[in-house]
Amino acid sequence: MARYEEADITIFDDIEVTIGYRVAPAERDVGIMSDYVDEWFITHVFGRKCVKEPKTLYAKIAATPGAEERICERLLEQ
């Protein structure tokens, strides 16, 4: 069963965010050998709660090759 966690990380070298995420357990029967980030979302930017979805920040993450993978790696390190 997935568990919910939160972590404070810095993305793009200068943007401090809090990310809520779900960690799903390994699924060895389908080839996933370790826990993984199933879903994540930004809850705070520079300590301020997001009232609206930070669409421009999500767009920057989507447009930057490898950004989402780096975020997931940092979340698993927490």
Biopython code that builds the backbone (N, CA, C, O; Angstrom):
import numpy as np
from Bio.PDB.StructureBuilder import StructureBuilder

atoms = [
    (1, "MET", "N", (0.845, -1.184, 0.000)),
    (1, "MET", "CA", (0.000, 0.000, 0.000)),
    (1, "MET", "C", (0.884, 1.238, 0.000)),
    (1, "MET", "O", (1.886, 1.291, 0.712)),
    (2, "ALA", "N", (0.518, 2.217, -0.787)),
    (2, "ALA", "CA", (1.286, 3.454, -0.900)),
    (2, "ALA", "C", (1.164, 4.271, 0.381)),
    (2, "ALA", "O", (0.143, 4.227, 1.067)),
    (3, "ARG", "N", (2.227, 5.019, 0.691)),
    (3, "ARG", "CA", (2.198, 5.895, 1.858)),
    (3, "ARG", "C", (2.414, 7.341, 1.395)),
    (3, "ARG", "O", (3.141, 7.593, 0.434)),
    (4, "TYR", "N", (1.775, 8.282, 2.090)),
    (4, "TYR", "CA", (1.875, 9.697, 1.755)),
    (4, "TYR", "C", (2.986, 10.327, 2.587)),
    (4, "TYR", "O", (3.103, 10.073, 3.786)),
    (5, "GLU", "N", (3.793, 11.145, 1.934)),
    (5, "GLU", "CA", (4.863, 11.858, 2.618)),
    (5, "GLU", "C", (4.964, 13.266, 2.053)),
    (5, "GLU", "O", (4.376, 13.575, 1.017)),
    (6, "GLU", "N", (5.714, 14.115, 2.745)),
    (6, "GLU", "CA", (6.013, 15.462, 2.262)),
    (6, "GLU", "C", (7.503, 15.703, 2.434)),
    (6, "GLU", "O", (8.128, 15.165, 3.349)),
    (7, "ALA", "N", (8.067, 16.517, 1.547)),
    (7, "ALA", "CA", (9.487, 16.852, 1.642)),
    (7, "ALA", "C", (9.711, 18.261, 1.133)),
    (7, "ALA", "O", (9.040, 18.720, 0.208)),
    (8, "ASP", "N", (10.665, 18.937, 1.751)),
    (8, "ASP", "CA", (11.097, 20.260, 1.303)),
    (8, "ASP", "C", (12.358, 20.062, 0.474)),
    (8, "ASP", "O", (13.357, 19.539, 0.969)),
    (9, "ILE", "N", (12.310, 20.480, -0.785)),
    (9, "ILE", "CA", (13.478, 20.360, -1.655)),
    (9, "ILE", "C", (13.634, 21.655, -2.446)),
    (9, "ILE", "O", (12.729, 22.487, -2.490)),
    (10, "THR", "N", (14.797, 21.805, -3.065)),
    (10, "THR", "CA", (15.057, 22.940, -3.945)),
    (10, "THR", "C", (15.138, 22.402, -5.364)),
    (10, "THR", "O", (15.834, 21.423, -5.631)),
    (11, "ILE", "N", (14.418, 23.055, -6.270)),
    (11, "ILE", "CA", (14.467, 22.655, -7.668)),
    (11, "ILE", "C", (15.013, 23.811, -8.495)),
    (11, "ILE", "O", (14.878, 24.972, -8.109)),
    (12, "PHE", "N", (15.613, 23.502, -9.603)),
    (12, "PHE", "CA", (16.216, 24.504, -10.492)),
    (12, "PHE", "C", (17.188, 25.408, -9.738)),
    (12, "PHE", "O", (17.311, 26.591, -10.054)),
    (13, "ASP", "N", (17.871, 24.859, -8.754)),
    (13, "ASP", "CA", (18.923, 25.532, -7.975)),
    (13, "ASP", "C", (18.472, 26.673, -7.077)),
    (13, "ASP", "O", (19.257, 27.128, -6.245)),
    (14, "ASP", "N", (17.233, 27.156, -7.211)),
    (14, "ASP", "CA", (16.868, 28.306, -6.372)),
    (14, "ASP", "C", (15.390, 28.387, -6.001)),
    (14, "ASP", "O", (14.973, 29.363, -5.378)),
    (15, "ILE", "N", (14.596, 27.397, -6.364)),
    (15, "ILE", "CA", (13.164, 27.450, -6.050)),
    (15, "ILE", "C", (12.872, 26.442, -4.947)),
    (15, "ILE", "O", (12.953, 25.233, -5.163)),
    (16, "GLU", "N", (12.533, 26.943, -3.773)),
    (16, "GLU", "CA", (12.240, 26.087, -2.632)),
    (16, "GLU", "C", (10.770, 25.677, -2.671)),
    (16, "GLU", "O", (9.878, 26.525, -2.704)),
    (17, "VAL", "N", (10.533, 24.374, -2.666)),
    (17, "VAL", "CA", (9.165, 23.858, -2.730)),
    (17, "VAL", "C", (8.961, 22.764, -1.686)),
    (17, "VAL", "O", (9.905, 22.094, -1.265)),
    (18, "THR", "N", (7.717, 22.605, -1.287)),
    (18, "THR", "CA", (7.311, 21.446, -0.499)),
    (18, "THR", "C", (6.486, 20.585, -1.436)),
    (18, "THR", "O", (5.573, 21.067, -2.107)),
    (19, "ILE", "N", (6.819, 19.316, -1.471)),
    (19, "ILE", "CA", (6.137, 18.397, -2.369)),
    (19, "ILE", "C", (5.466, 17.306, -1.557)),
    (19, "ILE", "O", (6.095, 16.670, -0.711)),
    (20, "GLY", "N", (4.191, 17.096, -1.817)),
    (20, "GLY", "CA", (3.469, 15.961, -1.263)),
    (20, "GLY", "C", (3.565, 14.832, -2.275)),
    (20, "GLY", "O", (3.428, 15.055, -3.478)),
    (21, "TYR", "N", (3.798, 13.634, -1.791)),
    (21, "TYR", "CA", (3.959, 12.529, -2.735)),
    (21, "TYR", "C", (3.582, 11.200, -2.097)),
    (21, "TYR", "O", (3.555, 11.051, -0.876)),
    (22, "ARG", "N", (3.293, 10.243, -2.967)),
    (22, "ARG", "CA", (2.971, 8.898, -2.529)),
    (22, "ARG", "C", (4.102, 7.969, -2.933)),
    (22, "ARG", "O", (4.537, 7.954, -4.085)),
    (23, "VAL", "N", (4.565, 7.203, -1.971)),
    (23, "VAL", "CA", (5.595, 6.203, -2.249)),
    (23, "VAL", "C", (4.910, 4.848, -2.309)),
    (23, "VAL", "O", (4.284, 4.403, -1.347)),
    (24, "ALA", "N", (5.044, 4.208, -3.451)),
    (24, "ALA", "CA", (4.455, 2.881, -3.634)),
    (24, "ALA", "C", (5.534, 1.830, -3.410)),
    (24, "ALA", "O", (6.701, 2.049, -3.734)),
    (25, "PRO", "N", (5.142, 0.698, -2.859)),
    (25, "PRO", "CA", (6.133, -0.355, -2.604)),
    (25, "PRO", "C", (6.556, -1.049, -3.904)),
    (25, "PRO", "O", (5.860, -0.994, -4.918)),
    (26, "ALA", "N", (7.702, -1.692, -3.839)),
    (26, "ALA", "CA", (8.207, -2.467, -4.971)),
    (26, "ALA", "C", (7.155, -3.480, -5.414)),
    (26, "ALA", "O", (6.395, -4.011, -4.605)),
    (27, "GLU", "N", (7.135, -3.727, -6.701)),
    (27, "GLU", "CA", (6.225, -4.724, -7.268)),
    (27, "GLU", "C", (7.084, -5.712, -8.053)),
    (27, "GLU", "O", (7.150, -5.667, -9.281)),
    (28, "ARG", "N", (7.723, -6.582, -7.332)),
    (28, "ARG", "CA", (8.684, -7.499, -7.935)),
    (28, "ARG", "C", (8.060, -8.403, -9.000)),
    (28, "ARG", "O", (8.739, -8.805, -9.945)),
    (29, "ASP", "N", (6.782, -8.721, -8.852)),
    (29, "ASP", "CA", (6.124, -9.599, -9.825)),
    (29, "ASP", "C", (5.998, -8.957, -11.206)),
    (29, "ASP", "O", (5.816, -9.664, -12.197)),
    (30, "VAL", "N", (6.092, -7.620, -11.288)),
    (30, "VAL", "CA", (6.034, -6.947, -12.585)),
    (30, "VAL", "C", (7.349, -6.244, -12.927)),
    (30, "VAL", "O", (7.409, -5.439, -13.856)),
    (31, "GLY", "N", (8.399, -6.556, -12.167)),
    (31, "GLY", "CA", (9.724, -6.046, -12.487)),
    (31, "GLY", "C", (10.127, -4.747, -11.824)),
    (31, "GLY", "O", (11.199, -4.226, -12.131)),
    (32, "ILE", "N", (9.320, -4.198, -10.927)),
    (32, "ILE", "CA", (9.687, -2.983, -10.193)),
    (32, "ILE", "C", (10.330, -3.446, -8.895)),
    (32, "ILE", "O", (9.651, -3.933, -7.991)),
    (33, "MET", "N", (11.645, -3.289, -8.813)),
    (33, "MET", "CA", (12.409, -3.919, -7.740)),
    (33, "MET", "C", (12.568, -3.064, -6.484)),
    (33, "MET", "O", (13.039, -3.572, -5.465)),
    (34, "SER", "N", (12.199, -1.809, -6.521)),
    (34, "SER", "CA", (12.326, -0.981, -5.319)),
    (34, "SER", "C", (11.134, -0.037, -5.224)),
    (34, "SER", "O", (10.385, 0.133, -6.186)),
    (35, "ASP", "N", (10.966, 0.579, -4.047)),
    (35, "ASP", "CA", (9.899, 1.558, -3.866)),
    (35, "ASP", "C", (10.053, 2.674, -4.894)),
    (35, "ASP", "O", (11.160, 2.949, -5.357)),
    (36, "TYR", "N", (8.944, 3.314, -5.249)),
    (36, "TYR", "CA", (8.989, 4.364, -6.250)),
    (36, "TYR", "C", (7.951, 5.440, -5.927)),
    (36, "TYR", "O", (6.972, 5.190, -5.224)),
    (37, "VAL", "N", (8.188, 6.646, -6.458)),
    (37, "VAL", "CA", (7.238, 7.746, -6.287)),
    (37, "VAL", "C", (6.126, 7.527, -7.303)),
    (37, "VAL", "O", (6.350, 7.570, -8.512)),
    (38, "ASP", "N", (4.936, 7.294, -6.792)),
    (38, "ASP", "CA", (3.787, 6.999, -7.642)),
    (38, "ASP", "C", (3.137, 8.280, -8.164)),
    (38, "ASP", "O", (2.703, 8.342, -9.314)),
    (39, "GLU", "N", (3.075, 9.287, -7.319)),
    (39, "GLU", "CA", (2.389, 10.537, -7.661)),
    (39, "GLU", "C", (2.984, 11.632, -6.788)),
    (39, "GLU", "O", (3.276, 11.396, -5.616)),
    (40, "TRP", "N", (3.168, 12.824, -7.341)),
    (40, "TRP", "CA", (3.679, 13.938, -6.539)),
    (40, "TRP", "C", (3.020, 15.237, -6.981)),
    (40, "TRP", "O", (2.523, 15.353, -8.101)),
    (41, "PHE", "N", (3.026, 16.206, -6.081)),
    (41, "PHE", "CA", (2.407, 17.499, -6.375)),
    (41, "PHE", "C", (3.013, 18.549, -5.456)),
    (41, "PHE", "O", (3.379, 18.261, -4.317)),
    (42, "ILE", "N", (3.113, 19.754, -5.961)),
    (42, "ILE", "CA", (3.702, 20.860, -5.212)),
    (42, "ILE", "C", (2.633, 21.453, -4.302)),
    (42, "ILE", "O", (1.544, 21.803, -4.757)),
    (43, "THR", "N", (2.950, 21.563, -3.012)),
    (43, "THR", "CA", (1.996, 22.114, -2.047)),
    (43, "THR", "C", (2.368, 23.519, -1.578)),
    (43, "THR", "O", (1.491, 24.307, -1.223)),
    (44, "HIS", "N", (3.672, 23.839, -1.574)),
    (44, "HIS", "CA", (4.152, 25.143, -1.126)),
    (44, "HIS", "C", (5.302, 25.598, -2.028)),
    (44, "HIS", "O", (6.085, 24.776, -2.504)),
    (45, "VAL", "N", (5.398, 26.907, -2.259)),
    (45, "VAL", "CA", (6.520, 27.489, -2.982)),
    (45, "VAL", "C", (7.077, 28.600, -2.103)),
    (45, "VAL", "O", (6.351, 29.512, -1.707)),
    (46, "PHE", "N", (8.371, 28.518, -1.799)),
    (46, "PHE", "CA", (9.024, 29.463, -0.891)),
    (46, "PHE", "C", (8.250, 29.603, 0.422)),
    (46, "PHE", "O", (8.108, 30.705, 0.953)),
    (47, "GLY", "N", (7.756, 28.485, 0.935)),
    (47, "GLY", "CA", (7.079, 28.460, 2.222)),
    (47, "GLY", "C", (5.621, 28.895, 2.203)),
    (47, "GLY", "O", (4.949, 28.836, 3.232)),
    (48, "ARG", "N", (5.129, 29.323, 1.069)),
    (48, "ARG", "CA", (3.729, 29.762, 0.970)),
    (48, "ARG", "C", (2.889, 28.661, 0.355)),
    (48, "ARG", "O", (3.242, 28.090, -0.676)),
    (49, "LYS", "N", (1.770, 28.371, 1.004)),
    (49, "LYS", "CA", (0.868, 27.337, 0.511)),
    (49, "LYS", "C", (0.315, 27.740, -0.854)),
    (49, "LYS", "O", (-0.073, 28.889, -1.062)),
    (50, "CYS", "N", (0.285, 26.794, -1.768)),
    (50, "CYS", "CA", (-0.264, 27.046, -3.105)),
    (50, "CYS", "C", (-1.785, 27.100, -3.021)),
    (50, "CYS", "O", (-2.432, 26.104, -2.696)),
    (51, "VAL", "N", (-2.346, 28.253, -3.311)),
    (51, "VAL", "CA", (-3.793, 28.405, -3.342)),
    (51, "VAL", "C", (-4.313, 27.863, -4.667)),
    (51, "VAL", "O", (-5.357, 27.213, -4.723)),
    (52, "LYS", "N", (-3.563, 28.143, -5.736)),
    (52, "LYS", "CA", (-3.880, 27.619, -7.059)),
    (52, "LYS", "C", (-2.723, 26.721, -7.503)),
    (52, "LYS", "O", (-1.606, 26.835, -7.000)),
    (53, "GLU", "N", (-3.001, 25.856, -8.424)),
    (53, "GLU", "CA", (-1.968, 24.980, -8.972)),
    (53, "GLU", "C", (-0.876, 25.838, -9.630)),
    (53, "GLU", "O", (-1.187, 26.719, -10.431)),
    (54, "PRO", "N", (0.398, 25.588, -9.299)),
    (54, "PRO", "CA", (1.488, 26.380, -9.896)),
    (54, "PRO", "C", (1.786, 25.922, -11.327)),
    (54, "PRO", "O", (2.796, 25.267, -11.582)),
    (55, "LYS", "N", (0.903, 26.272, -12.243)),
    (55, "LYS", "CA", (0.977, 25.774, -13.624)),
    (55, "LYS", "C", (2.276, 26.139, -14.321)),
    (55, "LYS", "O", (2.829, 25.318, -15.052)),
    (56, "THR", "N", (2.776, 27.352, -14.112)),
    (56, "THR", "CA", (4.008, 27.741, -14.796)),
    (56, "THR", "C", (5.195, 26.918, -14.294)),
    (56, "THR", "O", (6.092, 26.584, -15.067)),
    (57, "LEU", "N", (5.199, 26.597, -13.017)),
    (57, "LEU", "CA", (6.277, 25.772, -12.471)),
    (57, "LEU", "C", (6.185, 24.343, -12.997)),
    (57, "LEU", "O", (7.202, 23.744, -13.347)),
    (58, "TYR", "N", (4.978, 23.796, -13.054)),
    (58, "TYR", "CA", (4.794, 22.454, -13.651)),
    (58, "TYR", "C", (5.215, 22.458, -15.117)),
    (58, "TYR", "O", (5.816, 21.495, -15.592)),
    (59, "ALA", "N", (4.903, 23.535, -15.836)),
    (59, "ALA", "CA", (5.284, 23.632, -17.248)),
    (59, "ALA", "C", (6.805, 23.669, -17.402)),
    (59, "ALA", "O", (7.354, 23.058, -18.319)),
    (60, "LYS", "N", (7.477, 24.380, -16.511)),
    (60, "LYS", "CA", (8.944, 24.441, -16.556)),
    (60, "LYS", "C", (9.536, 23.065, -16.276)),
    (60, "LYS", "O", (10.497, 22.656, -16.928)),
    (61, "ILE", "N", (8.967, 22.354, -15.312)),
    (61, "ILE", "CA", (9.437, 21.002, -15.002)),
    (61, "ILE", "C", (9.238, 20.089, -16.214)),
    (61, "ILE", "O", (10.134, 19.327, -16.577)),
    (62, "ALA", "N", (8.068, 20.172, -16.830)),
    (62, "ALA", "CA", (7.771, 19.326, -17.989)),
    (62, "ALA", "C", (8.676, 19.648, -19.173)),
    (62, "ALA", "O", (9.025, 18.754, -19.945)),
    (63, "ALA", "N", (9.061, 20.914, -19.325)),
    (63, "ALA", "CA", (9.878, 21.330, -20.460)),
    (63, "ALA", "C", (11.367, 21.070, -20.265)),
    (63, "ALA", "O", (12.142, 21.164, -21.217)),
    (64, "THR", "N", (11.773, 20.746, -19.043)),
    (64, "THR", "CA", (13.183, 20.534, -18.746)),
    (64, "THR", "C", (13.495, 19.036, -18.734)),
    (64, "THR", "O", (13.008, 18.313, -17.865)),
    (65, "PRO", "N", (14.290, 18.572, -19.674)),
    (65, "PRO", "CA", (14.615, 17.140, -19.723)),
    (65, "PRO", "C", (15.228, 16.649, -18.403)),
    (65, "PRO", "O", (16.176, 17.243, -17.888)),
    (66, "GLY", "N", (14.679, 15.571, -17.874)),
    (66, "GLY", "CA", (15.197, 14.955, -16.663)),
    (66, "GLY", "C", (14.762, 15.592, -15.359)),
    (66, "GLY", "O", (15.092, 15.076, -14.291)),
    (67, "ALA", "N", (14.032, 16.695, -15.411)),
    (67, "ALA", "CA", (13.662, 17.404, -14.183)),
    (67, "ALA", "C", (12.764, 16.553, -13.292)),
    (67, "ALA", "O", (12.993, 16.468, -12.085)),
    (68, "GLU", "N", (11.754, 15.929, -13.866)),
    (68, "GLU", "CA", (10.844, 15.118, -13.052)),
    (68, "GLU", "C", (11.575, 13.924, -12.434)),
    (68, "GLU", "O", (11.320, 13.568, -11.284)),
    (69, "GLU", "N", (12.468, 13.315, -13.185)),
    (69, "GLU", "CA", (13.235, 12.189, -12.653)),
    (69, "GLU", "C", (14.112, 12.627, -11.480)),
    (69, "GLU", "O", (14.221, 11.916, -10.481)),
    (70, "ARG", "N", (14.741, 13.809, -11.606)),
    (70, "ARG", "CA", (15.574, 14.317, -10.506)),
    (70, "ARG", "C", (14.735, 14.613, -9.272)),
    (70, "ARG", "O", (15.170, 14.352, -8.150)),
    (71, "ILE", "N", (13.542, 15.154, -9.465)),
    (71, "ILE", "CA", (12.650, 15.425, -8.334)),
    (71, "ILE", "C", (12.302, 14.119, -7.634)),
    (71, "ILE", "O", (12.380, 14.036, -6.408)),
    (72, "CYS", "N", (11.921, 13.107, -8.390)),
    (72, "CYS", "CA", (11.559, 11.809, -7.795)),
    (72, "CYS", "C", (12.741, 11.193, -7.063)),
    (72, "CYS", "O", (12.568, 10.603, -5.996)),
    (73, "GLU", "N", (13.945, 11.322, -7.623)),
    (73, "GLU", "CA", (15.135, 10.794, -6.949)),
    (73, "GLU", "C", (15.343, 11.502, -5.604)),
    (73, "GLU", "O", (15.624, 10.854, -4.595)),
    (74, "ARG", "N", (15.204, 12.822, -5.595)),
    (74, "ARG", "CA", (15.374, 13.569, -4.333)),
    (74, "ARG", "C", (14.314, 13.172, -3.310)),
    (74, "ARG", "O", (14.606, 13.073, -2.118)),
    (75, "LEU", "N", (13.103, 12.949, -3.765)),
    (75, "LEU", "CA", (12.041, 12.548, -2.838)),
    (75, "LEU", "C", (12.337, 11.184, -2.221)),
    (75, "LEU", "O", (12.092, 10.981, -1.032)),
    (76, "LEU", "N", (12.850, 10.263, -2.998)),
    (76, "LEU", "CA", (13.176, 8.945, -2.461)),
    (76, "LEU", "C", (14.357, 8.972, -1.508)),
    (76, "LEU", "O", (14.501, 8.078, -0.674)),
    (77, "GLU", "N", (15.206, 9.988, -1.621)),
    (77, "GLU", "CA", (16.345, 10.132, -0.715)),
    (77, "GLU", "C", (15.929, 10.626, 0.673)),
    (77, "GLU", "O", (16.695, 10.501, 1.629)),
    (78, "GLN", "N", (14.730, 11.182, 0.788)),
    (78, "GLN", "CA", (14.269, 11.753, 2.062)),
    (78, "GLN", "C", (14.079, 10.687, 3.114)),
    (78, "GLN", "O", (13.695, 10.995, 4.243)),
]
sb = StructureBuilder()
sb.init_structure("model")
sb.init_model(0)
sb.init_chain("A")
sb.init_seg("    ")
for serial, (resi, resn, name, xyz) in enumerate(atoms, 1):
    if name == "N":
        sb.init_residue(resn, " ", resi, " ")
    sb.init_atom(name, np.array(xyz, "f"), 0.0, 1.0, " ", f" {name:<3s}", serial, name[0])
structure = sb.get_structure()
